Amino acid sequence: MQIDHALILCAGMGSRMGEIGKKLPKALWPVFYKELLELQINYCHDLGIKRIFINTHFLSAEIEQYVSRDLRFEDITILHEDPLLDSGGAIHNMASRGDVNYSGNLLLVNADQFLFFDKKYFDEAISSLENSRAALFGITVEKSAKYNETVIVDDQLKEIRKPDGTHDYVTYSGLGMLKLDGLTPIAGISRFFETVADYKRERVQFIVPSKFEYWDFGTAPIYFESIKNIFLNLKDNKSGWLMDFLNKHGAFNGDENNFFSQELNSISLDRSSAFERNSIVGHGIIQEV
């Protein structure tokens, strides 16, 4: 089996990115000398995926212009949403196209998050799609985290609930694989766990890597701290999955100090407040369980 398509979710309103998020789509924020969107496209290409879709809504023209200017992105299809369809609706909107027609396997990727782990877990996920609707990747987070807790029984998703704060737990990372064949078509706005990965009706496999790196760029505070942590790793010559990935795809050019003094200042209205954590857990973590 293989992954036939990827859908990079880029239709958010950018409301968590402060004033600059009103003018610059989150997917186009820089990670040193590459944009988040280009890096996500690289992430998909590294997995051998040749057919990539991107959904857009807010500031869609900027994303469309960015993609259209680069010949390397000629096989990428933009799917503009008006109104927003939510993640379930976005998948159905893509799957219902005549050139897809609810066939093949799909990788679902959030534009502002990266999850790295050993390739064997991707192989496991692809194999599990033979008898599952979805294979979703979970990550273990600390008990104080504010994500939804996923209840896993025999590697299957059984329940999603609010954490009670008494124990570390597994949450959905936002990265997953879906089998489109046989998925019941739904038009319009719909939720992911209701119309796509409906674990109450179909088998949804949950895969939790024992060692992983999860990097989040989803809010202005987290974005700037993640950039800071990458910069510190670079200065200290620290390796890792993300650092290797960024090196491979040309995110560094030897002038990273200049990036901090000029590039970040050009997109940040208030960097001092941007570095506040605001009790957000889970970005840039390297964890082994």
Residue pairs with C-beta under 8 A, 6 or more apart in sequence:
1 105
1 126
1 127
1 129
1 130
2 48
2 105
2 126
3 47
3 48
3 49
3 105
3 106
3 107
3 126
3 177
4 49
4 51
4 103
4 104
4 105
4 106
5 49
5 51
5 52
5 53
5 94
5 100
5 104
5 105
5 106
5 107
5 180
6 44
6 47
6 49
6 51
6 52
6 53
6 106
6 107
6 108
6 109
7 52
7 53
7 54
7 55
7 90
7 91
7 94
7 106
7 107
7 108
7 109
8 27
8 37
8 40
8 41
8 44
8 52
8 53
8 54
8 55
8 109
8 110
8 111
9 55
9 87
9 90
9 108
9 109
9 110
9 111
10 25
10 26
10 27
10 37
10 54
10 55
10 56
10 63
10 111
11 55
11 56
11 57
11 58
11 81
11 84
11 85
11 90
12 26
12 57
12 58
12 111
12 112
13 57
13 58
14 21
14 22
14 24
14 25
14 26
14 58
14 59
15 21
16 218
16 219
16 220
17 24
17 26
17 29
17 219
17 220
17 223
18 220
18 269
18 270
18 274
19 269
20 220
20 267
20 268
20 269
21 220
23 59
24 59
24 62
24 267
25 56
25 58
25 59
25 62
25 63
26 36
26 111
26 112
26 217
26 218
27 35
27 36
27 37
27 40
27 54
27 63
27 111
27 112
28 35
28 36
28 37
28 62
28 63
28 66
29 35
29 36
29 217
29 223
29 267
30 36
30 259
30 263
30 267
31 39
31 217
31 227
31 230
31 246
31 251
32 227
32 230
32 246
32 251
32 252
32 253
32 256
32 259
32 263
33 250
33 251
33 252
33 253
33 259
34 42
34 246
34 249
34 250
34 251
35 66
36 111
36 112
36 217
37 54
37 63
37 66
37 67
37 111
38 249
39 114
39 245
39 246
39 249
39 251
40 109
40 111
40 114
41 52
41 73
41 76
42 245
42 248
42 249
43 109
43 114
43 245
44 52
44 107
44 109
46 245
47 107
47 122
49 107
50 75
51 75
51 77
52 75
52 76
52 77
53 76
53 77
53 78
53 79
53 94
54 63
54 67
54 76
54 77
54 78
54 79
55 78
55 79
55 80
55 81
55 85
55 90
55 93
55 94
56 63
56 64
56 78
56 79
56 80
56 81
57 80
57 81
57 82
57 83
57 84
60 78
60 80
63 78
64 78
64 80
67 73
67 76
67 78
79 90
79 93
79 94
81 89
81 90
81 93
83 189
84 189
85 92
85 93
85 188
85 189
85 190
86 189
86 190
86 191
86 192
87 108
87 191
87 192
87 196
88 186
88 189
88 190
88 191
88 192
88 193
88 194
88 195
88 196
89 186
89 188
89 189
89 190
89 195
91 106
91 108
91 178
91 192
91 196
92 183
92 185
92 186
92 187
92 190
92 195
92 196
94 100
94 106
95 101
95 102
95 106
95 180
95 183
95 185
96 102
96 185
96 187
100 180
102 180
102 181
102 182
102 183
102 185
103 180
103 181
104 180
104 181
105 126
105 129
105 177
105 178
105 179
105 180
106 177
106 178
106 179
106 180
107 175
107 176
107 177
108 174
108 175
108 176
108 177
108 178
109 174
109 175
110 174
110 175
110 218
112 216
112 217
112 218
112 223
113 173
113 174
113 175
113 214
113 215
113 216
113 217
113 218
114 213
114 214
114 215
114 242
114 245
115 137
115 139
115 173
115 174
115 175
115 212
115 213
115 214
115 215
116 212
116 213
116 214
116 215
116 240
116 241
116 242
116 245
117 137
117 209
117 211
117 212
117 213
117 241
118 209
118 211
121 137
121 207
121 209
124 135
124 207
125 135
125 137
125 176
125 177
125 205
125 207
126 135
126 177
128 135
128 205
128 207
129 135
129 177
129 178
129 179
129 205
131 203
132 179
132 202
132 203
132 204
132 205
133 178
133 179
133 183
133 196
133 197
133 198
133 202
133 203
133 204
134 176
134 177
134 178
134 179
134 196
134 197
134 202
134 204
134 205
135 176
135 177
135 204
135 205
135 206
135 207
136 157
136 172
136 173
136 175
136 176
136 177
136 197
136 204
136 205
136 206
136 207
137 172
137 173
137 175
137 176
137 206
137 207
137 208
137 209
138 150
138 152
138 170
138 171
138 172
138 173
138 206
138 207
138 208
139 170
139 171
139 173
139 208
139 209
139 212
139 214
139 282
139 287
140 168
140 169
140 170
140 208
140 287
140 289
141 147
141 168
141 169
141 170
141 171
141 281
141 282
142 168
142 281
143 163
143 165
143 166
143 167
143 168
143 169
144 165
144 279
144 281
145 163
145 169
145 171
145 281
145 282
146 163
146 279
146 280
146 281
147 163
147 171
147 172
147 282
148 160
148 161
148 162
148 163
148 171
148 172
149 160
149 161
149 162
149 163
149 169
149 170
149 171
150 157
150 159
150 160
150 169
150 170
150 171
150 172
150 206
151 157
151 158
151 159
151 160
151 161
152 158
152 170
152 206
152 208
155 205
155 206
155 207
156 199
156 203
156 204
156 205
156 206
157 197
157 199
157 204
157 205
157 206
158 199
160 172
160 193
163 169
170 206
170 208
173 214
176 197
178 196
178 197
183 196
184 195
186 195
190 196
193 199
197 204
198 204
208 289
210 288
210 289
211 287
211 288
211 289
212 286
212 287
213 240
213 241
213 242
213 284
213 285
213 286
214 282
214 283
214 284
214 285
214 287
215 226
215 242
215 283
215 284
216 222
216 226
216 280
216 282
216 283
216 284
217 223
217 226
217 283
218 283
219 278
219 280
220 268
220 274
221 273
221 274
221 275
221 276
221 277
221 278
221 280
222 277
222 280
222 283
223 274
224 264
224 268
224 271
224 274
224 275
225 274
225 275
225 277
225 283
225 284
226 283
226 284
227 264
228 275
229 284
230 242
230 243
230 246
230 284
231 256
231 260
232 238
233 240
233 243
234 243
234 252
234 256
240 286
246 252
264 271
265 271
268 274
